[in-house]
Amino acid sequence: MRAVAPEPPKLANSTRRLRLGTVLALSLFVMIGVRLVVLQVASSPSDAARLIKLREDRITEVTLPAARGSIVDRNGTVLAHSVEARYVGADPVLVKNPSQTAATLAPLLGVPQSKLVPLLTKHDRPGGGPSRFEFLAQGVDISVGNRISALKLDGIVVRQDERRDVPGADLAANLIGFTGADNSGLEGLEARYDSLLRGTAGTQEFEIGKGDDLNKPIPGGYQRYVAPQPGASLQLTIDAEIQYEVQRILGEAAREWDATIAGAVVLDVRTGEVLAQASYPGYNAGKPQDFEPTDREDVPSAIVADPGSVHKAFIFGAALQEGHINANSTLAIGPALERGNYRFQDGHMQPKGTKMTMPGLLALSSNVGTILIADKLGKQKVYEYQQKFGLGRPTNEGMPGEASGRILTPDEWSGSASGSVPIGMSVDATLVQMAAGYAAIANDGTYLQPHLIKSMISGKDGGVTPTAKPESHRVLSPEVARQLRAWMETVVADKDATGTQAAVRGYRVAGKTGTGKRLIDGQYTSANYGSFIGMAPAENPRFVIAVSAEVPHGTGGDVAAPAFSKMMSTALLHHRVPPSTTKAPQFRIHP
């Protein structure tokens, strides 16, 4: 009888294995299908919402700050830039003891504990769901950040950030301004050009597991990344070396004369660029909280005052342009005259009927003579030329909060206005406005808008975009401007004139002294607002410098003229401007 072969094991049979695999696969698909039905059909709306909420609770969003652009001078010297720092953030969900954590961090961050506790305590976001990230402090020193990291506090993270650094401390601080803790501009150019400097922040959204550390994404989980766009940099027209010297000289003069405020502006006549703009008092832009708001004001653009006799150059220029006076004109004056029951008199009183030349009237700063010349112009022409010289409107040089000043329309002239307006009273002007008007005289009669911004530098590719060409218009003919400059040289060159202390060794100087008042809350202060505005070399001016100071005593010739001389010497030597090769023209005070 033949032996029967043993039957192979069931799983060893290929047919049975195929059948079993098919059954298992079908079972798996059935289970998945059932689960999908349960989730998509059988689950209630509340169950679906719960599932969505569970996922949302695991999503966190972190802001990625954009690198803030720098502010540099015309030669690339850094005036303000951002340096590496740290930010300290928190996931309130992971913070176990908000009060204790706040007590630990407060002295390290310099933030009140009362401000930290709400940020560290669990709370919902405005859009719903628990907040998973809060900034506690930004711009933290790296050393402080390292100390906090070493504490290993639950829910607290320290990450890379930046903070604003001002290498020059008070150098051009009243222009530059400063930023806040979040690196946004709060004052000065930092505020005016904040949107350009700060760039566009990026964001990072990602899913974290339960109990995971903040900023630790789940591998393979949901992630969304938007890269930050760095801000552009701002290149100023300022020359840091000239700015430093002008600030130093201004500060010395202000302290010597007990000035409450003082200002100075240096303009390049050919371009309208502001090479220096200084204020007294000043402050350290790296520590703005240590100073009063008044210390942070930019005096040349924000403070208005009656310019006084520096305004007279505009009257003489207008009368010369309109043909009411010429190189040979003389005028008979007296010691005083009355307008609207107000008496106007000269500092250098002349007997009634005394004849004087035009340069003589400027040299001795005659109020009476200037008023009589303005009479020839009439109030309408006076007003028109004030506008042409840039008064009554902001220069738009680039500073935020620039004052517009104020000039009286012809309809607003009172009985005494025909006496006060020509000599720079009843006129509100900033130092920048007056400097720009004098630059028109220096620039052969063409007004150029003063400006502080030279170019924008892209944070993306470093491309340089120059600023738009400054606004310009003609005020005087070249011949009239040159004649007026020659007359104004007498103010400095004549031994009896008011501006002799403005002389600069080796160079011809044209300019004018002024002593006015400042109006505060509708009342004139008792202090004098002394100024000197001049140009050099007078025969072919390169720079205009305006200096002013509010002092308890003294005039523009005493206070501002000596400071002008030092500043102008600095600017001329710094730019290697050749000395004058001819002497100032000689004019007689009396014919």
C-alpha positions as a printed NumPy array, in Angstrom:
array([[  0.   ,   0.   ,   0.   ],
       [  1.399,   3.35 ,  -1.087],
       [  2.28 ,   5.865,   1.698],
       [  0.367,   9.205,   1.718],
       [  2.549,  12.359,   1.703],
       [  2.067,  14.639,   4.774],
       [ -0.063,  17.8  ,   4.153],
       [  2.043,  21.025,   4.266],
       [  1.29 ,  23.625,   7.02 ],
       [ -1.667,  25.862,   6.147],
       [  0.418,  29.098,   6.002],
       [  3.018,  27.403,   3.858],
       [  0.428,  27.092,   1.14 ],
       [  0.777,  30.09 ,  -1.201],
       [ -2.907,  30.094,  -2.061],
       [ -3.913,  30.255,   1.559],
       [ -1.37 ,  33.027,   2.247],
       [ -2.832,  35.096,  -0.562],
       [ -6.36 ,  34.583,   0.762],
       [ -5.309,  35.518,   4.299],
       [ -3.48 ,  38.673,   3.136],
       [ -6.504,  39.739,   1.151],
       [ -8.742,  39.297,   4.18 ],
       [ -6.401,  41.32 ,   6.391],
       [ -6.11 ,  44.136,   3.85 ],
       [ -9.869,  44.3  ,   3.444],
       [-10.264,  44.353,   7.215],
       [ -7.802,  47.254,   7.508],
       [ -9.603,  49.269,   4.834],
       [-12.908,  48.586,   6.565],
       [-11.481,  49.822,   9.883],
       [-10.132,  53.006,   8.241],
       [-13.434,  53.572,   6.479],
       [-15.364,  53.088,   9.675],
       [-13.042,  55.526,  11.461],
       [-13.507,  58.126,   8.721],
       [-17.242,  57.7  ,   8.93 ],
       [-17.08 ,  58.12 ,  12.687],
       [-14.98 ,  61.26 ,  12.379],
       [-16.776,  62.805,   9.434],
       [-20.336,  61.597,   9.885],
       [-20.94 ,  60.074,  13.248],
       [-19.06 ,  62.737,  15.297],
       [-21.124,  65.606,  16.632],
       [-20.226,  69.256,  15.793],
       [-18.89 ,  69.636,  19.313],
       [-16.536,  66.69 ,  18.782],
       [-15.263,  68.218,  15.539],
       [-14.715,  71.579,  17.217],
       [-12.843,  69.828,  20.014],
       [-10.524,  68.153,  17.534],
       [ -9.863,  71.453,  15.743],
       [ -9.192,  73.185,  19.052],
       [ -6.736,  70.473,  20.082],
       [ -4.748,  71.129,  16.922],
       [ -4.928,  74.907,  17.291],
       [ -3.645,  74.615,  20.838],
       [ -0.529,  72.995,  19.454],
       [  0.096,  75.802,  16.924],
       [  2.353,  78.622,  18.051],
       [  3.403,  81.738,  16.151],
       [  6.67 ,  83.576,  16.663],
       [  7.413,  87.017,  15.227],
       [ 10.756,  87.225,  13.448],
       [ 12.012,  90.818,  13.784],
       [ 13.476,  92.422,  10.685],
       [ 16.974,  93.87 ,  10.905],
       [ 16.619,  97.648,  11.324],
       [ 18.589,  99.756,   8.883],
       [ 21.453, 101.975,   9.986],
       [ 21.752, 105.753,   9.951],
       [ 25.102, 106.908,   8.584],
       [ 26.686, 110.24 ,   7.721],
       [ 27.615, 111.369,   4.208],
       [ 30.897, 109.432,   4.392],
       [ 29.42 , 106.217,   5.794],
       [ 30.302, 106.87 ,   9.435],
       [ 27.76 , 105.03 ,  11.578],
       [ 25.562, 107.324,  13.661],
       [ 23.041, 104.673,  14.744],
       [ 22.83 , 100.963,  14.016],
       [ 21.503,  97.704,  15.401],
       [ 23.734,  95.217,  17.21 ],
       [ 23.146,  91.634,  18.301],
       [ 21.116,  91.232,  21.452],
       [ 18.553,  88.814,  22.881],
       [ 14.825,  88.764,  23.386],
       [ 13.142,  86.962,  26.246],
       [  9.772,  85.345,  25.561],
       [  7.331,  83.072,  27.332],
       [  4.786,  80.349,  26.619],
       [  2.17 ,  81.052,  29.317],
       [  0.83 ,  77.502,  28.971],
       [  4.173,  76.096,  30.104],
       [  4.894,  78.609,  32.881],
       [  4.175,  76.793,  36.152],
       [  4.368,  79.666,  38.623],
       [  3.797,  83.094,  36.989],
       [  4.336,  85.125,  40.177],
       [  7.582,  83.421,  41.096],
       [  8.87 ,  83.544,  37.524],
       [  8.037,  87.256,  37.306],
       [  9.846,  87.924,  40.571],
       [ 12.947,  86.195,  39.203],
       [ 12.935,  87.972,  35.837],
       [ 11.936,  91.498,  36.891],
       [ 15.349,  92.627,  38.237],
       [ 17.193,  91.016,  35.33 ],
       [ 15.017,  92.592,  32.644],
       [ 14.369,  95.893,  34.373],
       [ 10.642,  95.32 ,  33.876],
       [  8.17 ,  95.71 ,  36.771],
       [  6.927,  92.434,  38.179],
       [  3.364,  93.725,  37.881],
       [  3.809,  93.986,  34.116],
       [  5.295,  90.512,  33.736],
       [  2.692,  88.548,  35.706],
       [ -0.194,  89.064,  33.212],
       [  2.074,  88.066,  30.339],
       [  3.17 ,  84.893,  32.125],
       [ -0.327,  83.867,  33.236],
       [ -2.395,  81.658,  30.931],
       [ -4.702,  83.719,  28.737],
       [ -6.41 ,  83.501,  25.382],
       [ -5.336,  85.163,  22.195],
       [ -7.637,  87.814,  20.68 ],
       [ -8.605,  85.346,  17.954],
       [ -9.291,  82.526,  20.389],
       [ -7.211,  79.731,  21.827],
       [ -4.508,  80.013,  24.476],
       [ -1.586,  82.334,  23.867],
       [  1.558,  80.322,  23.311],
       [  4.016,  83.214,  23.033],
       [  4.528,  86.623,  24.668],
       [  7.492,  88.996,  24.416],
       [  8.784,  89.847,  27.893],
       [ 11.714,  92.027,  26.815],
       [ 13.594,  92.863,  23.634],
       [ 17.063,  94.222,  23.003],
       [ 18.403,  92.479,  26.103],
       [ 22.179,  92.392,  26.563],
       [ 23.687,  89.06 ,  25.571],
       [ 25.173,  88.573,  29.055],
       [ 21.759,  89.031,  30.678],
       [ 20.21 ,  86.653,  28.178],
       [ 22.808,  84.025,  29.046],
       [ 22.049,  84.391,  32.762],
       [ 18.341,  83.877,  32.141],
       [ 18.985,  80.851,  29.922],
       [ 21.057,  79.285,  32.69 ],
       [ 18.08 ,  79.498,  35.084],
       [ 16.117,  77.026,  32.91 ],
       [ 12.777,  78.539,  33.862],
       [  9.728,  76.614,  32.654],
       [  8.165,  78.227,  29.593],
       [ 10.87 ,  80.899,  29.237],
       [ 13.042,  81.14 ,  26.147],
       [ 15.9  ,  83.401,  25.128],
       [ 16.496,  83.925,  21.432],
       [ 18.598,  86.115,  19.152],
       [ 17.457,  89.726,  18.732],
       [ 18.947,  93.164,  18.105],
       [ 19.034,  96.517,  19.88 ],
       [ 19.866, 100.037,  18.764],
       [ 23.37 , 101.309,  19.404],
       [ 24.441, 104.946,  19.055],
       [ 28.268, 105.018,  18.893],
       [ 28.521, 108.801,  19.17 ],
       [ 26.181, 109.083,  22.179],
       [ 25.226, 112.769,  21.824],
       [ 26.621, 113.213,  18.291],
       [ 23.707, 114.502,  16.182],
       [ 21.404, 112.977,  18.801],
       [ 18.824, 115.756,  18.507],
       [ 18.586, 114.898,  14.819],
       [ 18.768, 111.112,  14.984],
       [ 16.347, 110.589,  17.857],
       [ 15.981, 107.156,  19.424],
       [ 14.035, 103.883,  19.362],
       [ 11.891, 102.099,  21.919],
       [ 12.323,  98.675,  23.468],
       [ 10.697,  97.098,  20.414],
       [ 13.207,  98.87 ,  18.147],
       [ 10.599, 101.217,  16.663],
       [ 11.495, 104.882,  16.161],
       [ 10.113, 107.251,  18.78 ],
       [ 11.744, 110.61 ,  18.018],
       [ 13.828, 112.375,  15.405],
       [ 14.795, 110.777,  12.124],
       [ 14.333, 107.342,  13.712],
       [ 10.628, 108.192,  14.019],
       [ 10.213, 110.109,  10.757],
       [ 11.651, 107.267,   8.67 ],
       [ 10.607, 104.389,  10.925],
       [  8.673, 102.456,   8.283],
       [ 11.67 , 102.565,   5.958],
       [ 14.264, 101.7  ,   8.609],
       [ 12.402,  98.915,  10.376],
       [ 11.671,  96.732,   7.37 ],
       [  8.974,  94.054,   7.534],
       [  8.858,  91.478,  10.305],
       [  8.548,  87.813,   9.406],
       [  6.556,  85.067,  11.119],
       [  7.014,  81.408,  11.909],
       [  4.053,  79.168,  12.745],
       [  4.584,  75.571,  13.816],
       [  3.035,  72.708,  15.734],
       [  4.418,  71.697,  19.112],
       [  3.708,  68.569,  21.123],
       [  2.145,  68.564,  24.548],
       [  4.663,  69.637,  27.144],
       [  7.292,  70.421,  24.539],
       [  9.593,  73.406,  24.947],
       [  8.639,  76.617,  23.178],
       [ 10.028,  76.979,  19.648],
       [ 10.58 ,  73.224,  19.284],
       [  8.523,  72.178,  16.223],
       [  7.193,  68.644,  15.85 ],
       [  9.215,  66.956,  13.096],
       [  6.912,  66.623,  10.112],
       [  4.229,  68.745,  11.779],
       [  2.573,  71.86 ,  10.421],
       [  5.   ,  74.692,   9.675],
       [  4.684,  78.05 ,   7.934],
       [  7.626,  80.455,   7.501],
       [  7.607,  84.031,   6.189],
       [ 11.111,  85.507,   6.082],
       [ 11.661,  89.003,   7.513],
       [ 12.662,  91.743,   5.094],
       [ 15.53 ,  93.92 ,   6.418],
       [ 15.006,  97.66 ,   6.623],
       [ 16.772, 100.195,   4.445],
       [ 19.562, 102.392,   5.766],
       [ 19.493, 106.165,   5.774],
       [ 22.487, 108.182,   4.587],
       [ 22.432, 111.746,   5.852],
       [ 24.023, 114.829,   4.35 ],
       [ 25.631, 115.443,   7.751],
       [ 29.424, 115.334,   8.003],
       [ 30.151, 113.703,  11.376],
       [ 33.452, 115.541,  11.829],
       [ 31.942, 118.975,  11.192],
       [ 28.914, 118.051,  13.3  ],
       [ 31.177, 117.168,  16.228],
       [ 33.064, 120.464,  16.074],
       [ 29.921, 122.557,  15.627],
       [ 28.318, 120.881,  18.65 ],
       [ 31.445, 121.452,  20.721],
       [ 31.743, 125.135,  19.773],
       [ 28.018, 125.744,  20.289],
       [ 28.092, 124.106,  23.715],
       [ 31.065, 126.184,  24.848],
       [ 29.406, 129.433,  23.743],
       [ 26.068, 128.49 ,  25.301],
       [ 27.636, 127.705,  28.659],
       [ 29.749, 130.867,  28.569],
       [ 26.677, 133.064,  28.041],
       [ 24.276, 131.048,  30.245],
       [ 22.08 , 130.236,  27.272],
       [ 18.837, 128.366,  27.825],
       [ 18.82 , 127.106,  24.23 ],
       [ 21.113, 127.482,  21.236],
       [ 21.329, 126.173,  17.695],
       [ 23.575, 126.1  ,  14.651],
       [ 23.178, 125.082,  11.006],
       [ 25.856, 124.579,   8.338],
       [ 24.63 , 124.554,   4.724],
       [ 26.479, 123.71 ,   1.535],
       [ 25.525, 126.648,  -0.685],
       [ 25.872, 124.7  ,  -3.932],
       [ 23.635, 121.754,  -3.014],
       [ 21.425, 122.786,  -0.102],
       [ 22.822, 119.883,   1.909],
       [ 22.9  , 120.285,   5.677],
       [ 26.453, 119.472,   6.785],
       [ 25.753, 120.049,  10.473],
       [ 22.724, 120.869,  12.588],
       [ 23.392, 121.236,  16.293],
       [ 21.31 , 121.952,  19.379],
       [ 21.965, 122.994,  22.945],
       [ 21.17 , 121.393,  25.302],
       [ 21.82 , 117.968,  23.868],
       [ 21.422, 114.429,  25.167],
       [ 22.737, 110.89 ,  24.89 ],
       [ 20.552, 109.089,  22.344],
       [ 21.595, 105.791,  23.914],
       [ 19.99 , 106.819,  27.227],
       [ 17.092, 109.125,  26.303],
       [ 15.195, 108.291,  29.474],
       [ 17.83 , 110.151,  31.497],
       [ 16.982, 113.5  ,  29.863],
       [ 14.07 , 115.917,  29.73 ],
       [ 11.99 , 116.15 ,  26.528],
       [ 13.171, 119.746,  26.074],
       [ 16.778, 118.503,  25.99 ],
       [ 15.882, 116.344,  23.001],
       [ 14.407, 119.117,  20.835],
       [ 16.085, 120.018,  17.578],
       [ 16.461, 123.762,  18.132],
       [ 17.16 , 124.822,  14.508],
       [ 13.993, 123.237,  13.099],
       [ 11.581, 123.254,  16.051],
       [ 12.124, 126.601,  17.806],
       [ 10.682, 129.798,  16.341],
       [ 11.71 , 133.294,  17.355],
       [ 11.686, 136.844,  16.068],
       [ 14.869, 136.819,  13.968],
       [ 15.551, 140.475,  14.597],
       [ 18.073, 142.278,  12.421],
       [ 19.177, 139.223,  10.413],
       [ 15.846, 139.763,   8.634],
       [ 17.09 , 143.12 ,   7.311],
       [ 19.167, 141.448,   4.595],
       [ 15.923, 140.262,   2.981],
       [ 14.532, 143.831,   2.946],
       [ 17.694, 145.251,   1.379],
       [ 17.766, 142.437,  -1.187],
       [ 14.126, 142.994,  -2.134],
       [ 14.553, 146.775,  -2.455],
       [ 17.693, 146.317,  -4.548],
       [ 15.929, 143.797,  -6.806],
       [ 12.894, 146.079,  -7.239],
       [ 15.087, 149.069,  -8.121],
       [ 14.266, 151.196,  -5.079],
       [ 17.936, 151.373,  -4.065],
       [ 21.245, 150.892,  -5.865],
       [ 24.98 , 150.938,  -5.287],
       [ 25.022, 154.733,  -5.092],
       [ 21.943, 155.235,  -2.935],
       [ 22.03 , 157.223,   0.289],
       [ 19.331, 157.799,   2.863],
       [ 18.796, 160.552,   5.404],
       [ 17.783, 159.17 ,   8.788],
       [ 17.288, 160.312,  12.348],
       [ 17.686, 158.678,  15.761],
       [ 14.13 , 157.284,  15.82 ],
       [ 10.7  , 157.259,  14.2  ],
       [  7.174, 156.344,  15.276],
       [  4.769, 153.865,  13.745],
       [  1.388, 153.194,  15.315],
       [  2.257, 154.948,  18.565],
       [  5.372, 152.786,  18.858],
       [  8.846, 154.324,  18.824],
       [ 11.571, 152.586,  16.827],
       [ 15.144, 153.738,  17.383],
       [ 18.677, 152.76 ,  16.439],
       [ 21.349, 151.269,  18.608],
       [ 23.827, 153.595,  16.913],
       [ 21.72 , 156.767,  16.983],
       [ 22.36 , 159.332,  14.271],
       [ 21.326, 162.994,  14.398],
       [ 18.236, 163.875,  12.401],
       [ 19.006, 164.335,   8.717],
       [ 22.205, 162.248,   8.789],
       [ 22.914, 160.706,   5.396],
       [ 24.095, 157.112,   5.271],
       [ 25.077, 154.675,   2.521],
       [ 23.296, 151.34 ,   2.053],
       [ 26.254, 149.274,   3.348],
       [ 26.529, 151.79 ,   6.188],
       [ 22.922, 151.145,   7.219],
       [ 23.596, 147.397,   7.247],
       [ 26.918, 147.737,   9.061],
       [ 25.347, 149.709,  11.927],
       [ 22.107, 147.697,  11.72 ],
       [ 19.913, 150.758,  11.395],
       [ 16.287, 150.105,  12.309],
       [ 15.216, 153.533,  11.076],
       [ 16.936, 153.128,   7.707],
       [ 15.519, 149.631,   7.157],
       [ 11.975, 150.793,   7.94 ],
       [ 12.284, 153.683,   5.481],
       [ 13.547, 151.328,   2.762],
       [ 10.642, 148.95 ,   3.456],
       [  8.292, 151.892,   2.979],
       [  9.539, 152.117,  -0.607],
       [  8.702, 148.436,  -1.13 ],
       [  5.264, 148.491,   0.481],
       [  3.778, 145.748,   2.618],
       [  2.691, 143.58 ,  -0.322],
       [  6.228, 143.339,  -1.721],
       [  7.697, 142.784,   1.736],
       [  5.326, 139.835,   2.163],
       [  6.106, 138.425,  -1.282],
       [  9.86 , 138.504,  -0.705],
       [  9.512, 136.946,   2.735],
       [  7.827, 134.042,   0.983],
       [ 10.483, 133.906,  -1.723],
       [ 13.198, 133.702,   0.929],
       [ 11.362, 130.714,   2.453],
       [  9.611, 132.203,   5.475],
       [  6.133, 131.201,   6.626],
       [  6.365, 127.54 ,   5.619],
       [  8.42 , 124.489,   6.671],
       [ 11.56 , 123.847,   4.656],
       [ 10.791, 120.098,   4.718],
       [ 14.461, 119.402,   5.289],
       [ 13.558, 116.023,   6.795],
       [ 13.009, 116.571,  10.521],
       [  9.659, 115.593,  12.056],
       [  7.807, 118.345,  13.858],
       [  9.482, 121.126,  11.901],
       [  7.868, 124.473,  12.704],
       [  6.444, 126.536,   9.864],
       [  6.944, 129.895,  11.531],
       [  4.592, 132.737,  10.688],
       [  4.644, 135.915,   8.655],
       [  1.907, 138.532,   8.602],
       [ -0.139, 138.878,   5.444],
       [ -0.606, 142.488,   4.281],
       [ -4.16 , 142.438,   5.674],
       [ -2.794, 141.548,   9.099],
       [ -0.401, 144.471,   9.375],
       [ -1.294, 146.719,  12.307],
       [ -0.285, 150.345,  12.677],
       [  3.123, 149.399,  14.08 ],
       [  3.733, 146.483,  11.678],
       [  5.307, 148.765,   9.069],
       [  8.019, 149.373,  11.655],
       [  8.299, 145.968,  13.334],
       [  8.132, 143.593,  10.358],
       [ 11.062, 145.015,   8.318],
       [ 13.429, 144.783,  11.3  ],
       [ 12.51 , 141.159,  12.042],
       [  9.952, 141.667,  14.779],
       [  6.363, 140.366,  14.394],
       [  8.028, 137.601,  12.362],
       [  8.304, 133.995,  13.555],
       [ 11.036, 131.946,  11.894],
       [ 13.253, 128.951,  12.586],
       [ 17.014, 129.043,  12.259],
       [ 16.837, 126.584,   9.351],
       [ 14.484, 128.903,   7.466],
       [ 16.761, 131.887,   7.999],
       [ 19.855, 129.902,   6.991],
       [ 18.138, 128.759,   3.781],
       [ 17.185, 132.357,   2.956],
       [ 20.791, 133.482,   3.384],
       [ 21.934, 130.553,   1.252],
       [ 19.852, 132.03 ,  -1.584],
       [ 21.903, 135.232,  -1.305],
       [ 25.097, 133.156,  -1.267],
       [ 23.938, 131.067,  -4.244],
       [ 23.705, 134.094,  -6.555],
       [ 20.009, 134.578,  -5.822],
       [ 18.709, 131.014,  -6.213],
       [ 16.907, 129.395,  -3.273],
       [ 17.7  , 125.707,  -2.732],
       [ 15.619, 123.652,  -0.334],
       [ 17.821, 122.541,   2.576],
       [ 17.803, 118.788,   3.111],
       [ 19.187, 116.244,   5.568],
       [ 18.731, 113.007,   3.609],
       [ 21.321, 112.176,   0.968],
       [ 20.197, 108.689,  -0.056],
       [ 18.428, 105.47 ,   0.899],
       [ 20.389, 102.217,   0.943],
       [ 18.4  ,  99.04 ,   0.308],
       [ 18.576,  96.429,   3.055],
       [ 17.956,  93.721,   0.477],
       [ 20.654,  94.312,  -2.117],
       [ 22.552,  97.413,  -0.957],
       [ 21.315,  99.501,  -3.865],
       [ 21.612, 103.255,  -3.343],
       [ 18.711, 105.569,  -4.199],
       [ 19.573, 109.285,  -4.055],
       [ 16.883, 111.595,  -2.74 ],
       [ 14.924, 113.738,  -5.154],
       [ 16.462, 116.955,  -6.399],
       [ 15.706, 119.765,  -3.923],
       [ 13.111, 122.401,  -4.772],
       [ 14.618, 125.603,  -6.113],
       [ 13.473, 129.002,  -7.326],
       [ 14.98 , 132.382,  -8.09 ],
       [ 14.722, 135.134,  -5.495],
       [ 17.289, 137.69 ,  -6.691],
       [ 19.235, 138.171,  -9.886],
       [ 22.903, 137.108,  -9.685],
       [ 23.974, 140.755,  -9.965],
       [ 21.734, 141.837,  -7.087],
       [ 22.874, 138.919,  -4.919],
       [ 26.537, 139.83 ,  -5.483],
       [ 25.895, 143.499,  -4.697],
       [ 24.055, 142.559,  -1.509],
       [ 26.888, 140.244,  -0.428],
       [ 29.389, 143.04 ,  -0.925],
       [ 27.329, 145.339,   1.303],
       [ 27.023, 142.579,   3.913],
       [ 30.811, 142.253,   4.053],
       [ 30.842, 145.693,   5.68 ],
       [ 29.014, 144.178,   8.682],
       [ 32.161, 142.153,   9.41 ],
       [ 34.942, 144.241,   7.85 ],
       [ 34.159, 147.754,   9.14 ],
       [ 35.705, 148.412,  12.546],
       [ 32.545, 150.125,  13.841],
       [ 30.126, 147.488,  12.562],
       [ 28.14 , 145.002,  14.667],
       [ 29.649, 141.765,  13.312],
       [ 33.406, 142.24 ,  13.574],
       [ 33.784, 139.155,  15.799],
       [ 32.548, 136.962,  12.944],
       [ 35.738, 137.522,  10.93 ],
       [ 37.589, 134.408,   9.761],
       [ 41.341, 134.632,   9.27 ],
       [ 42.255, 134.413,   5.582],
       [ 38.699, 134.569,   4.232],
       [ 36.227, 137.266,   3.292],
       [ 32.97 , 136.966,   5.235],
       [ 29.539, 138.472,   4.54 ],
       [ 26.783, 138.294,   7.109],
       [ 24.431, 140.003,   9.506],
       [ 23.895, 140.17 ,  13.257],
       [ 20.485, 139.978,  14.883],
       [ 18.944, 140.276,  18.331],
       [ 15.301, 139.3  ,  18.691],
       [ 12.933, 137.753,  21.189],
       [ 11.16 , 134.434,  21.622],
       [  7.402, 134.264,  22.068],
       [  6.218, 131.635,  24.58 ],
       [  2.522, 131.224,  25.428],
       [  1.755, 134.585,  23.887],
       [  4.388, 136.451,  25.89 ],
       [  7.863, 137.577,  24.886],
       [ 10.627, 136.259,  27.119],
       [ 12.922, 138.715,  28.858],
       [ 15.978, 137.028,  27.347],
       [ 17.642, 138.1  ,  24.107],
       [ 17.648, 135.796,  21.094],
       [ 20.987, 136.666,  19.533],
       [ 22.081, 135.388,  16.143],
       [ 24.606, 135.707,  13.377],
       [ 24.187, 134.317,   9.876],
       [ 26.99 , 134.548,   7.377],
       [ 28.728, 133.085,   4.354],
       [ 32.292, 132.535,   3.19 ],
       [ 34.293, 133.068,   1.112],
       [ 32.094, 136.101,   0.423],
       [ 33.327, 136.495,  -3.155],
       [ 32.277, 132.905,  -4.   ],
       [ 30.459, 131.401,  -1.002],
       [ 30.804, 127.726,  -0.213],
       [ 29.036, 127.587,   3.144],
       [ 26.345, 129.436,   5.057],
       [ 26.383, 129.084,   8.829],
       [ 23.628, 130.306,  11.134],
       [ 24.098, 130.486,  14.91 ],
       [ 21.557, 131.543,  17.534],
       [ 21.295, 131.517,  21.324],
       [ 18.782, 132.671,  23.904],
       [ 20.767, 134.465,  26.59 ],
       [ 19.954, 136.682,  29.591],
       [ 22.161, 139.44 ,  28.205],
       [ 24.273, 140.129,  25.128],
       [ 23.556, 140.557,  21.43 ],
       [ 24.052, 138.487,  18.311],
       [ 27.358, 140.234,  17.698],
       [ 28.565, 139.323,  21.186],
       [ 27.248, 135.778,  21.497],
       [ 26.755, 134.225,  18.055],
       [ 29.393, 135.973,  15.919],
       [ 32.449, 134.508,  17.722],
       [ 30.945, 131.007,  17.557],
       [ 30.217, 131.51 ,  13.852],
       [ 33.852, 132.437,  13.241],
       [ 35.11 , 129.2  ,  14.804],
       [ 32.543, 127.048,  13.008],
       [ 33.185, 128.628,   9.615],
       [ 36.932, 128.237,  10.035],
       [ 36.384, 124.548,  10.812],
       [ 34.204, 123.979,   7.735],
       [ 36.513, 125.845,   5.346],
       [ 39.649, 124.091,   6.553],
       [ 37.965, 120.679,   6.657],
       [ 36.95 , 121.01 ,   3.007],
       [ 40.243, 122.678,   2.052],
       [ 38.564, 125.726,   0.572],
       [ 41.303, 128.068,  -0.738],
       [ 41.668, 131.352,   1.176],
       [ 40.439, 134.585,  -0.367],
       [ 42.945, 136.238,  -2.686],
       [ 41.322, 139.671,  -2.611],
       [ 40.322, 141.994,   0.191],
       [ 36.771, 142.926,   1.118],
       [ 35.444, 145.983,  -0.73 ],
       [ 35.721, 149.217,   1.216],
       [ 32.526, 151.198,   1.691],
       [ 31.921, 154.436,   3.484],
       [ 29.343, 154.492,   6.26 ],
       [ 28.522, 158.1  ,   5.465],
       [ 28.764, 159.535,   1.916]])
